[in-house]
Amino acid sequence: MTFVGAGSVEFTRNVATDLCSYREFHGKLHFALYDISAERLAHAERLVSRISAQTGAAATVTATQDRPAALAGASYVINEVQVGGHDATRADFDIPARYGVRQTIGDTLGIGGIFRGLRTIPVVVGLARDMLAECPDAYLLSYSNPMAMLPWAVYEGTGLGRVYGLCHSVRDTQALLTSLVGADPERVRFLTAGFNHQAFVLRFEQDGVSLYPRLAEVIEDSPELRRRVRVEIFRRFGYFPTESSEHSAEYVPWFMRHDDQVESFRIFVGDYLQRSEENLRELESLDRQLAGDAPLDLEPTNELASLFIHSLETGTERELHVNIRNGGLISSLPDECCVEVPCLVGAGGAKPVPVGALPAQLAALNRTFLNVVELTVRAALDGSRENVYQAALLDPNTAATLTTAQVVAMCDELFEAHRPLLPPALLGLSRCPR
């Protein structure tokens, strides 16, 4: 396994711990670590080596800042990059905030998602090209956001086929719904599909009987639940969304612009900035632990990349949700886009499950999401600054807040702030009127 962006605080630790906890993998694992930060790379090497030793996995651990060398001969490549780190995230929030654009997470859609995509797509496309040269049969398992953009860009920009985006939101939502209605996890069945961060639970049943009526009763009896954005979307559109209220609020035009809605639905503006700062503190804490001799607190997490690898390597059948090229899996969305669908992983490989057409209202919501994603992918691959402006103009939250001239001016400030991290083709003079 090659970890790209191995200095990630969460994913490297969780995936390595899981894989080292499978006794059938002991003595067989090789973790190749790559990061552009020498400091983060050294941290990752110490961490994974300690995990291997503490679990008795006897894994081989190598670390390098030569990406092709890290990829050579890999079976699996785990992408965890966050291009620009905390400083870039800070700019993604601070500049739009001066224009009055509120964001909660800013990593998937919205103005933050657009510029994170512009920074990240060239890096991940470059990674895929290196994979075609060094490990063409490897699986690219990608955790990085914006997830609806990255696999699409890789498919279109390189032709690499084994690209799977992995996200916890479907699994977490299914567990939440099961708990809310008091259902038996062993008897509940779901069908969930759409886009990453805007998928919907299409079927929620126990023993063949829909649990949606019971969920509606639970919500009706709970004023607190009704003060959540994702619950409001369920009440208006009839299907429960997979993403948290914090994310969901900034994908639609009805909440962030209005003070009373922010208060009523308890929307945490700037949420991701606090999470990012907590992440840095967690890294410092883990560094202190690694400097000592005390055992690390290692608990297997059933991380999605670990389950995916274990299923393929052992033939253990699992249904996981993945983000891949549509190709007719959801018939009401374009073939070329990247959708989130169930996938059967095991002895037969990774086989996505065709879903058919979404209910019309869900497809309509997905298409507003798709507008921003498609134009951002095109902007990054084609070097079109005009497509960036157009993506921002069509973003629901941004469009609900700003005039066209303000959108263009805000984008120009973000281009300048992120200049060292963006493709040169996007940095020329704008032909878009102010």
QUIFEN-V659561 format. One record per backbone hydrogen bond with DSSP energy under -0.5 kcal/mol. NH is the residue of the N-H (numbers start at 1). CO is the residue of the C=O. If there is no record, write none. Layout:
BEGIN
nh:co
NH:CO
NH:CO
END
This chain:
BEGIN
nh:co
2:76
3:1
3:32
4:2
4:78
5:3
5:34
6:3
6:34
8:5
14:10
15:11
16:12
17:13
18:14
19:15
20:16
21:17
21:18
22:18
22:19
23:21
25:22
26:23
27:57
28:25
29:25
31:60
32:1
32:30
33:31
33:62
34:3
35:64
38:36
41:37
42:38
43:39
44:40
45:41
46:42
47:43
48:44
49:45
50:46
51:47
52:48
53:49
54:50
55:51
56:52
57:52
58:52
60:29
62:31
64:33
67:65
70:66
71:67
72:68
73:134
74:71
77:139
78:2
79:77
79:141
80:4
80:78
85:82
87:84
88:84
89:85
90:86
91:87
92:88
93:89
94:90
95:91
97:93
98:94
98:95
99:95
99:96
100:97
101:96
102:100
113:109
114:110
115:111
116:112
117:113
118:114
119:115
120:116
121:117
122:118
123:119
124:120
125:121
126:122
127:123
128:124
129:125
130:126
131:127
132:128
133:129
134:130
135:131
138:135
139:75
140:162
141:77
141:139
142:140
142:164
143:79
143:141
144:79
149:146
150:146
151:147
153:149
154:150
155:151
156:152
157:153
158:154
159:154
159:155
160:154
163:161
164:140
165:323
166:142
172:168
173:169
174:170
175:171
176:172
177:173
178:174
179:175
180:176
181:177
182:178
182:179
183:178
185:183
187:184
188:184
189:205
191:203
193:200
194:340
195:198
198:195
200:193
201:240
202:191
202:200
203:191
205:189
206:209
207:187
209:206
211:204
212:204
215:211
216:212
217:213
218:214
219:215
220:216
221:217
222:219
223:221
226:222
227:224
228:225
232:228
233:229
234:230
235:231
236:232
237:233
238:234
240:201
242:199
248:244
249:245
250:246
250:247
251:248
252:249
256:249
258:255
259:257
262:258
263:259
264:260
265:261
266:263
267:262
269:267
270:103
271:268
272:104
273:270
274:270
275:271
276:272
277:273
278:274
279:275
280:276
281:277
282:278
283:279
284:280
285:281
286:282
287:283
288:284
289:285
290:286
291:287
292:288
292:289
298:296
299:297
307:303
308:304
309:305
310:306
311:307
312:308
313:309
314:310
315:311
316:310
317:315
318:345
320:318
320:343
322:320
322:341
323:165
324:322
324:339
326:337
327:335
329:326
331:329
331:356
332:356
333:330
337:334
339:324
339:337
340:194
341:322
341:339
343:320
344:351
345:318
345:343
346:349
347:315
349:346
351:344
351:349
352:350
353:342
354:352
355:329
356:329
362:359
363:359
364:360
365:361
366:362
367:363
368:364
369:365
370:366
371:367
372:368
373:369
374:370
375:371
376:372
377:373
378:374
379:375
380:376
381:377
382:378
383:379
384:379
385:383
388:384
389:385
390:386
391:387
392:388
393:389
394:390
395:391
395:392
399:395
400:396
401:398
402:398
407:403
408:404
409:405
410:406
411:407
412:408
413:409
414:410
415:411
416:412
417:413
418:414
419:416
421:418
422:418
422:419
426:423
427:424
428:425
END
